[in-house]
Amino acid sequence: MNNTNSLRWSILTALMLFLGTSITGLAQKPAAVSSTDKVQTIKKGKYTLVFECKAPLFSQEINQKLIDTYFKVYPALANQYNKKVTKLVTFVIDPDYDGVAGTSNDKVVFSAKYMTSHPNDIDVVTHETMHIVQAYGDENNMPGWLTEGIADYARYAYGVSNEKAGWSLPKFSAKQNYDNSYRITARFLAWLEYSGHKGIVKKLDQAGRDKTYDNGEIWKKLTGKTIDELWLAYSQNPTLPNVN
């Protein structure tokens, strides 16, 4: 090494030491790892999760929360509602998905953008995997409002981080109706469970798989009242423990 190169090396070394690093560290520092098309298969007991992340540099912390929530919540939902449900589920983190999350058959697609901006909304997993547990099939009589209401009821009952995510059942309003879907329907279902009809959500869910749901008859069969009569009773006294 000539004197000029030696001088340059000494200056560069001093500069790196001043910045709190080293020549060796600089040379060995890896490039940011892209998780595009990265697929993991994780198995715990009877349950398996195939986890595919298509989003470059997506948070590994969020990845792990999604995985942990699956293994905590999905077996509990399956045990409660549908023991025959598949034990193999796929999660996909998609940077091009514009919604929050969506489920098709045994696969859940999560929006990378949404999860990045809402890292505590982990119970999206609970709602979406309940759709897998429901397994109503394409030809069924279950109305969409009840399907989504049951999924949000599952989130209410089995969620692991609802409070941290700022998610809760809404206050009752006279402007609401039982078929408003999602959290409004979920609160009505929770009230039914609390008000003398324990197990009704499980029975309604089973009717969806058995293709026996009938909006006009099943409510009276299960409770002795029509759904409109039940909603009227709910509207007159919508009190629900631990819910404002």
N, C-alpha and C positions, 0 to 999 in steps of 0.2 A: 504494500500500500504506500503510495507516494505521500509527501508531506501535505499536499493540498487536500487529498482524500482523507488523510488522517485528521486534519483540522476540521473538515466538514463533519466527519463522524463524531468528533469530540463535541462540536457545537450542537449537533442533533441529539446526542446522548444527554447533554446538559439540559436541553430544552424539554426532552421527554421526562426527565427526572423532576424538573420544575412543574410540569403539568400533572405529575402524580402517576405516570405510567412508565413503560419501559420499551426499549426497542424490540425485545423479544415479545412482549405482550402485544405490541402494535402489529408485528408480523403474523402472530397467531390468532388475532381476534377474528372470530368467524363472522361471515355475513349474516344478516337477519334471516332466520329460518322461515321459509314459507311453508304453510300447512296445506297448500292447495293439493287436493286429491289425497290427502293423508287419511288413511283408514285404520281405525283400531277396532279390534274385536275383544270385548271384555265379557267374561263369563263369571257369574257368582251364583253358586248353587244351580237351580233349575233355569235361571234366567240369563239371557245373553243380549248384549247390546252391541250392534255394529255402529260405530261412530265415525262419520265422514265429515271432515272439515274442508270446504272448498274456498274458504275465505283466507287470503294471505294475512298473516300476522294477527289472526283472531286471538282474543285473550285466552290463554291456557287456564286461567283461573275460572272463567265462565264455563269453558269446556268441562272442567272437573265438577263444577256445581251441577251442570246439566246431567252428567253421568251419575253423580252421587244421588241426585233426586230421583232419577229413574229407578235405581236399585232400592231406594227406600220406599217410594210411593207405588210403583207399578205392581210389585208382588202383593202389596196390601189391597190394592184395588181389585186385582185378579182374584185374590182369596175371598173378598167380600162379594163381588158381583158376578164373576165368570171364571170359574176354575179351569175351564177348557180353553181359555184364550191362549193365543200363541205365546211362547216363551222366548221368541226371538224377535227383537224390534230393531229398527234402523233409525238413527238420527242423522240428519244432514244439515250442516250449517252452510247456508247459501247466500252469497253476497248479492245475488240478483233477485232474490225473493222480496217482493215489495210489501207483503203483509206483515203480520206478527209471526204466525206459525200456521201450518196446515197439516192435516193428517189424511193419508190415503192408504187404505189397507193397513199394513203393519209398519208404515214409514211416516216419520214426522219430519217436516222441513221447517227449520227455524230461520228467520231473517237475521243475517249477521248484523245488519245496520240496527235493527230494533234491539237485539240483545246487547249490542255494544253500548247503546244509549240508555238501556234499562237493565243494567247488570244484576239488579236484585229481583227482577220479575221471573224468578226461577220456576215458579209454580205454573208457568205456561206448560211445563212438562206434565204437571198433574192434570190440567184440563185436556191436553192433547192425548195423553196416554189413556185417559178415560174413554176417549173416542175409540181407541183400539179395543179396549175392554168391552165396549158396547157391542161392537161387531153385529150391527143390525142388518148389514147387507144392503144391496142396492134396492131390492124390492121389499119395502116394509111400509107399515102404516104409521110409523112414528112421525109426528110433525116436527119440523126443524126446531121450533121454539122449545119443545120439550127435550129434544136431543141435546141442544146447547145448554138448556137449564140444568139437566142432570150432570153434564160435564162441569159446569160451574159450581153445582152443589158438591161434587166430588172435590173440587179445589177448595171450597169452604171447609169441608169436613176433614180432608187429608192433607191440605197444603202445609208446606214446611217453612215458608218464608213470606206469607201473605202480608203480615204487618210491616215487615221491612220493605216490601215492595209498594206499600201504600194501597193495597188491594183489600176491599171489604165488601160485604153486602150492603146495598143502598138502603136508606131510610124509605119507609113506605110513603107513597104519595097517592092521592086520589086520582091522579092522572094515569096511574099505572094500570096494567091489566096482566093477567097470568100468562098471556101469550106474547109478552114483550121480549121474552127470551133471555138468555145469559143470566146476569146477576139478579134481575128482577124475578124471573121464574125460579131461580135457585133459592131466593129468600122465601118464596111461597112454599117451595118443597121443604125447606128447613122448618118452617112454621108447622107444616103438616106433621112432620116427624115429631116435633115437640108437643103438638096439640092432640095427642091420642091416636096418631096413625103411624106409629113407629114401624119402620120397615117398608113404607109405601114406595120409597124411591127404588129400593131393590126390586120390588114387585113390578113397578112400571118399566124398569130397565129390562127385566126378564121378558116382559110382554113384547118389548121391541125385538128381542132375538127370536121369540116364539112366533112372531107375526100375528099376535092376538090382540094388539092394542086397538081399542075402539074409543075414540074421544067421547062418544055419547054414553057408553055403557060401563067402561072399566072403572071410572071414578066412583060411580054409584055402587058398583060391585065391591070395591075395596073399602069404601068409607060410608056407604049408605046415603051419600049426597051427590048431587051433580057437581061438576066442576064450578059452575056459576054460583051455586049455593056455598061451596067451600070458599070461593074467593070473597063472597059477601061476608062470611064469618071472619075471614082473615082481615078484611078491610075495617071491620068494626073493632077488632082488637089484635093488631099486628105485632104485639109484643113478642120478642124473641130474646132469650138469654144471651148476654154478652154482645148483643148487636143493638146499635142505637136506633 
